Amino acid sequence: MSAMTNTAAPLAERNRELRNRALVRGWLYVVLLVLFALVMVGGATRMTGSGLSITEWKPIHGVIPPLNQAEWQEEFEKYQQIPQYEQVNKGMTVDEFKGIFWWEWAHRLLARGVGFLVAIPLAFFWLSGRLERRLKPRLVGLLALGGFQGFIGWWMVASGLSERVSVSQYRLAIHLTFACIIVMAVAYIARGLASYSERPADRRVQRFSGIMVLLVMFQIYLGALVAGLHAGLSYNTWPLMDGAIIPGDLLVIEPLWRNFFESPKTVQFVHRMFAYTVLVVALWHAFSTMRVAPASTHARRAWLLALLILGQGAIGVGTLLAQAHMHWALLHQGFALVVLIFATAHWRGTKGAYPLENDVEVRS
């Protein structure tokens, strides 16, 4: 009787921790879904040329859009002061301005909404004792990353308000990459709270799966440079580019390093070549995982990751041939996030779940 009593209390505590984990994991999956929507709206904002339509950063007051004609006119007059209006949209009417304004406003509203979606449940879970000690700094860190991402977003927009007619490709790439880091962090934490039926993978598999996440992330960064330079609007053939596998005039800008950030031709070429590299490495990862852990969940996930990357490559080719049509471009961006989330979940899966704080072993 005494042994049963001694076991029952820790077991009940363990079950409570598992229930709390399920709640926190469900909340993080909702956050992940909203983050996905936020990135997609951001992509649409970029594709429609709407990102510079709001020329001020008002973290609180900016929630309220113009409510009457006078306020719309005031907002429009601010937009008329920037180079994009003068050089690209000269003669735009107020009604046409509303079409680009709403995209940027929706993107900023969603971003604010994510902040509340993280902060309020975080406070609830914390104060109600539902958070494990190891989760607290991770989740506070997520909230801090989100706040800093808001600053990066404004820093990006500011680059297009005085001299340029669009935002800097450098800052756009940083903004998207930082968004992907946040998405990756949410997916990683959430997946660490799931239950696993299989033992953690060999350390070699764990390291390789982590490398895959980095490769996918870097490819997304390269894609952001392509988007920032509108490089997908030219050289719309495949597998050849400008009539060759390796086109000429890739390194015409001085100094040399600027070609990899400022030459649309070079940036698109690098994005293409790195896509092939990621696919080859993903296949290598799948074969090596199958060899180290045959017939395991880890091997099956590695193969699925390779297939997802292959699918993303096919979508990329379609986007190129369609001259970066908005629907194709958004599909390409959205599927890149799917690949990143799956790669992150696979990486966390090779490590197994976070250890329970109140784990017990029941003995008969």
C-alpha positions as CSV (number, residue, x, y, z in Angstrom):
1,M,0.0,0.0,0.0
2,S,2.8,2.4,0.9
3,A,4.6,1.7,-2.4
4,M,1.5,2.4,-4.4
5,T,1.0,5.6,-2.5
6,N,4.6,6.7,-3.1
7,T,4.2,6.1,-6.8
8,A,0.7,7.6,-7.3
9,A,1.7,11.1,-6.4
10,P,4.6,11.5,-8.8
11,L,2.6,9.7,-11.5
12,A,-0.3,12.1,-11.1
13,E,2.2,15.0,-11.3
14,R,3.6,13.5,-14.4
15,N,0.2,13.2,-16.0
16,R,-0.5,16.8,-15.1
17,E,2.7,17.9,-16.8
18,L,1.8,16.0,-19.9
19,R,-1.7,17.7,-20.0
20,N,0.0,21.1,-19.6
21,R,2.4,20.3,-22.4
22,A,-0.5,19.5,-24.7
23,L,-2.1,22.8,-23.9
24,V,1.1,24.8,-24.5
25,R,1.8,22.8,-27.7
26,G,-1.6,23.5,-29.0
27,W,-1.2,27.3,-28.3
28,L,2.2,27.3,-30.1
29,Y,0.7,25.6,-33.1
30,V,-1.9,28.3,-33.3
31,V,0.9,30.9,-33.1
32,L,2.7,29.0,-35.9
33,L,-0.4,29.1,-38.1
34,V,-0.9,32.9,-37.6
35,L,2.9,33.5,-38.2
36,F,2.4,31.6,-41.5
37,A,-0.5,33.9,-42.4
38,L,1.6,36.9,-41.4
39,V,4.5,36.0,-43.7
40,M,2.1,35.3,-46.6
41,V,0.4,38.6,-46.2
42,G,3.8,40.2,-46.1
43,G,4.6,38.5,-49.4
44,A,1.4,39.8,-50.9
45,T,2.2,43.2,-49.6
46,R,5.6,43.1,-51.4
47,M,4.1,41.7,-54.6
48,T,1.5,44.4,-54.8
49,G,4.0,47.2,-54.1
50,S,2.1,48.2,-51.0
51,G,4.9,48.1,-48.4
52,L,5.6,51.9,-48.5
53,S,2.0,53.0,-48.4
54,I,2.2,53.8,-44.7
55,T,5.0,56.2,-44.1
56,E,5.0,56.3,-40.3
57,W,5.6,53.8,-37.6
58,K,2.8,54.1,-35.0
59,P,2.9,50.9,-32.9
60,I,-0.3,51.7,-31.0
61,H,-2.2,54.5,-32.8
62,G,-1.5,52.7,-36.1
63,V,-4.1,50.1,-35.3
64,I,-6.8,52.5,-36.3
65,P,-7.0,53.1,-40.1
66,P,-8.3,56.3,-41.6
67,L,-12.0,56.6,-40.8
68,N,-13.2,59.4,-43.0
69,Q,-12.3,61.1,-46.3
70,A,-10.2,63.8,-44.6
71,E,-8.1,61.2,-42.8
72,W,-7.7,59.3,-46.1
73,Q,-6.6,62.4,-47.8
74,E,-4.1,63.2,-45.1
75,E,-2.6,59.7,-45.3
76,F,-2.4,59.9,-49.1
77,E,-0.6,63.3,-48.9
78,K,2.1,61.7,-46.7
79,Y,2.5,59.0,-49.4
80,Q,2.8,61.6,-52.1
81,Q,5.9,62.9,-50.5
82,I,8.0,59.8,-51.1
83,P,9.9,58.8,-54.3
84,Q,7.8,55.8,-55.0
85,Y,4.8,58.0,-55.6
86,E,6.7,60.5,-57.7
87,Q,8.5,57.9,-59.9
88,V,6.1,54.9,-59.9
89,N,2.6,55.9,-58.9
90,K,2.3,59.5,-60.0
91,G,-1.4,60.4,-60.6
92,M,-2.7,57.7,-58.3
93,T,-6.1,58.5,-56.9
94,V,-7.1,58.2,-53.3
95,D,-9.2,55.1,-54.1
96,E,-6.2,53.4,-55.8
97,F,-4.1,54.4,-52.8
98,K,-6.5,52.5,-50.5
99,G,-5.8,49.4,-52.5
100,I,-2.2,49.4,-51.4
101,F,-2.8,50.9,-48.0
102,W,-5.0,48.0,-46.8
103,W,-2.3,45.3,-47.6
104,E,0.3,47.1,-45.5
105,W,-2.2,47.9,-42.7
106,A,-3.3,44.2,-42.6
107,H,0.3,43.1,-42.4
108,R,1.0,45.4,-39.5
109,L,-2.2,44.5,-37.7
110,L,-1.4,40.8,-38.0
111,A,2.0,41.4,-36.6
112,R,0.5,43.3,-33.6
113,G,-2.0,40.4,-33.2
114,V,0.8,37.9,-33.0
115,G,2.3,39.9,-30.2
116,F,-0.9,39.6,-28.2
117,L,-1.3,36.0,-29.1
118,V,2.0,35.2,-27.6
119,A,2.0,37.6,-24.6
120,I,-1.4,37.0,-23.1
121,P,-1.4,33.1,-23.1
122,L,2.2,33.2,-22.0
123,A,1.2,35.3,-19.0
124,F,-1.7,32.9,-18.3
125,F,0.3,29.7,-18.5
126,W,3.1,31.3,-16.4
127,L,0.8,32.6,-13.6
128,S,-1.2,29.4,-13.5
129,G,1.9,27.2,-13.0
130,R,1.5,25.4,-16.3
131,L,5.0,26.2,-17.7
132,E,8.0,24.1,-17.0
133,R,11.1,26.0,-15.9
134,R,13.0,25.2,-19.2
135,L,10.2,26.8,-21.3
136,K,10.1,30.1,-19.5
137,P,13.3,31.7,-21.0
138,R,12.5,30.2,-24.4
139,L,9.0,31.7,-24.6
140,V,10.1,35.1,-23.2
141,G,12.8,35.0,-25.8
142,L,10.2,34.4,-28.5
143,L,8.3,37.4,-27.3
144,A,11.4,39.5,-27.4
145,L,12.3,38.3,-30.9
146,G,8.8,39.3,-32.1
147,G,9.3,42.8,-30.7
148,F,12.6,43.1,-32.4
149,Q,11.2,41.9,-35.7
150,G,8.7,44.8,-35.6
151,F,11.7,47.2,-35.4
152,I,13.4,45.4,-38.3
153,G,10.2,45.7,-40.3
154,W,10.1,49.5,-39.8
155,W,13.9,49.7,-40.5
156,M,13.2,48.0,-43.8
157,V,10.3,50.3,-44.7
158,A,12.4,53.4,-43.8
159,S,14.9,52.4,-46.5
160,G,12.4,53.2,-49.2
161,L,11.0,56.5,-48.0
162,S,13.7,59.0,-49.0
163,E,15.8,58.0,-52.0
164,R,14.6,54.6,-53.3
165,V,11.3,53.6,-54.8
166,S,11.3,50.2,-53.0
167,V,12.9,48.8,-49.9
168,S,16.5,47.7,-49.7
169,Q,17.0,44.1,-50.7
170,Y,19.5,43.8,-47.9
171,R,16.9,44.8,-45.3
172,L,14.1,42.8,-47.0
173,A,16.2,39.7,-46.8
174,I,17.0,40.3,-43.1
175,H,13.3,40.9,-42.4
176,L,12.2,37.7,-44.0
177,T,15.0,35.6,-42.5
178,F,14.3,36.9,-39.1
179,A,10.7,36.0,-39.5
180,C,11.8,32.5,-40.5
181,I,14.0,32.3,-37.4
182,I,10.9,33.0,-35.3
183,V,8.8,30.4,-37.2
184,M,11.6,27.9,-36.7
185,A,11.9,28.6,-33.0
186,V,8.1,28.2,-32.4
187,A,8.1,24.9,-34.4
188,Y,11.2,23.6,-32.5
189,I,9.7,24.4,-29.1
190,A,6.3,23.0,-30.0
191,R,7.7,19.8,-31.4
192,G,9.9,19.3,-28.3
193,L,6.7,19.1,-26.3
194,A,5.2,16.3,-28.3
195,S,5.4,12.6,-27.3
196,Y,7.7,10.4,-29.3
197,S,7.3,6.6,-29.8
198,E,10.9,6.2,-31.0
199,R,14.2,6.7,-29.4
200,P,16.4,9.7,-30.3
201,A,18.4,9.2,-33.4
202,D,22.2,8.7,-33.6
203,R,24.1,11.9,-33.0
204,R,25.3,11.9,-36.7
205,V,21.6,12.0,-37.8
206,Q,20.9,14.8,-35.3
207,R,23.7,16.9,-36.6
208,F,22.8,16.3,-40.3
209,S,19.2,17.2,-39.7
210,G,20.3,20.5,-38.0
211,I,22.5,21.2,-41.1
212,M,19.4,20.7,-43.3
213,V,17.5,23.4,-41.3
214,L,20.4,25.9,-41.9
215,L,20.6,25.1,-45.6
216,V,16.8,25.6,-46.0
217,M,17.1,28.9,-44.1
218,F,19.9,30.2,-46.2
219,Q,18.1,29.3,-49.4
220,I,15.1,31.4,-48.1
221,Y,17.5,34.2,-47.5
222,L,18.7,34.0,-51.1
223,G,15.1,33.9,-52.3
224,A,14.5,37.2,-50.4
225,L,17.4,38.8,-52.2
226,V,15.9,37.6,-55.5
227,A,12.5,39.2,-54.5
228,G,14.1,42.4,-53.3
229,L,15.9,42.9,-56.7
230,H,12.9,41.7,-58.7
231,A,15.3,39.2,-60.2
232,G,12.6,36.7,-60.9
233,L,11.2,38.9,-63.7
234,S,14.2,38.2,-66.0
235,Y,16.0,35.1,-67.3
236,N,12.7,33.2,-67.2
237,T,14.0,30.0,-68.7
238,W,15.0,26.6,-67.2
239,P,17.3,24.7,-67.0
240,L,19.4,27.2,-69.0
241,M,19.8,30.7,-67.8
242,D,20.5,33.4,-70.5
243,G,21.1,30.5,-72.9
244,A,23.7,28.7,-70.8
245,I,24.1,26.6,-67.6
246,I,26.6,29.1,-66.3
247,P,25.7,32.5,-67.9
248,G,28.2,35.2,-68.6
249,D,28.5,38.6,-67.0
250,L,28.0,37.3,-63.4
251,L,30.8,39.4,-61.9
252,V,30.6,42.8,-63.6
253,I,30.1,45.0,-60.5
254,E,33.0,46.3,-58.5
255,P,33.9,45.4,-55.8
256,L,33.3,41.7,-56.5
257,W,31.1,40.9,-53.4
258,R,28.4,43.4,-54.5
259,N,27.5,41.1,-57.4
260,F,26.1,38.5,-54.9
261,F,23.7,41.1,-53.4
262,E,23.1,43.7,-56.1
263,S,23.2,42.0,-59.4
264,P,19.8,40.5,-60.3
265,K,21.5,38.0,-62.7
266,T,24.1,36.8,-60.2
267,V,21.6,36.6,-57.3
268,Q,19.2,34.5,-59.4
269,F,22.0,32.3,-60.5
270,V,23.2,31.7,-56.9
271,H,19.6,31.0,-55.8
272,R,19.3,28.4,-58.6
273,M,22.6,26.7,-57.9
274,F,22.0,26.6,-54.1
275,A,18.6,25.0,-54.7
276,Y,20.3,22.1,-56.5
277,T,22.8,21.9,-53.6
278,V,20.1,21.7,-51.0
279,L,18.3,18.9,-52.9
280,V,21.5,16.9,-53.3
281,V,22.3,17.3,-49.6
282,A,18.7,16.3,-48.7
283,L,19.0,13.1,-50.7
284,W,22.3,12.4,-49.1
285,H,20.7,13.0,-45.7
286,A,17.9,10.6,-46.5
287,F,20.2,7.8,-47.7
288,S,22.6,8.2,-44.7
289,T,19.7,8.2,-42.2
290,M,18.2,5.1,-43.8
291,R,21.6,3.4,-43.5
292,V,22.1,4.5,-39.8
293,A,18.5,4.0,-38.7
294,P,16.8,1.7,-41.2
295,A,13.0,1.4,-41.1
296,S,12.8,4.2,-38.5
297,T,10.6,7.2,-38.2
298,H,13.7,9.3,-38.6
299,A,14.5,7.8,-42.0
300,R,11.0,8.2,-43.2
301,R,11.0,11.9,-42.2
302,A,14.3,12.4,-43.9
303,W,12.9,11.0,-47.2
304,L,9.7,13.1,-46.8
305,L,11.9,16.2,-46.3
306,A,13.8,15.4,-49.5
307,L,10.5,15.0,-51.4
308,L,9.2,18.4,-50.0
309,I,12.4,20.0,-51.2
310,L,12.0,18.5,-54.6
311,G,8.5,19.8,-54.7
312,Q,9.6,23.2,-53.7
313,G,12.2,23.1,-56.5
314,A,9.4,22.3,-59.0
315,I,7.3,25.2,-57.7
316,G,10.4,27.5,-58.0
317,V,10.8,26.5,-61.7
318,G,7.1,27.2,-62.2
319,T,7.4,30.6,-60.6
320,L,10.4,31.4,-62.9
321,L,8.6,30.3,-66.1
322,A,5.5,32.3,-65.0
323,Q,7.7,35.4,-64.6
324,A,7.1,35.5,-60.9
325,H,3.3,35.8,-61.2
326,M,1.9,36.7,-57.9
327,H,0.0,33.4,-57.3
328,W,3.1,31.3,-58.2
329,A,5.4,33.6,-56.1
330,L,3.2,33.3,-53.0
331,L,2.9,29.6,-53.5
332,H,6.7,29.4,-53.7
333,Q,7.1,31.5,-50.5
334,G,4.4,29.6,-48.6
335,F,5.8,26.2,-49.5
336,A,9.3,27.3,-48.5
337,L,7.8,27.9,-45.0
338,V,6.3,24.4,-45.0
339,V,9.7,23.0,-45.9
340,L,11.4,25.0,-43.1
341,I,8.8,24.0,-40.5
342,F,9.0,20.3,-41.5
343,A,12.9,20.4,-41.5
344,T,12.8,22.0,-38.0
345,A,10.3,19.4,-36.7
346,H,12.5,16.6,-38.2
347,W,15.5,18.0,-36.4
348,R,13.7,18.2,-33.1
349,G,12.3,14.8,-33.7
350,T,15.8,13.3,-34.0
351,K,16.5,14.5,-30.5
352,G,13.2,13.3,-28.9
353,A,11.0,15.3,-26.6
354,Y,12.2,17.6,-23.8
355,P,12.7,15.5,-20.6
356,L,9.8,15.7,-18.2
357,E,10.5,17.5,-15.0
358,N,8.4,15.0,-13.0
359,D,9.1,11.8,-14.7
360,V,8.7,8.6,-12.8
361,E,9.2,4.9,-13.4
362,V,6.3,2.7,-12.4
363,R,7.5,-0.6,-11.0
364,S,5.2,-3.6,-10.5
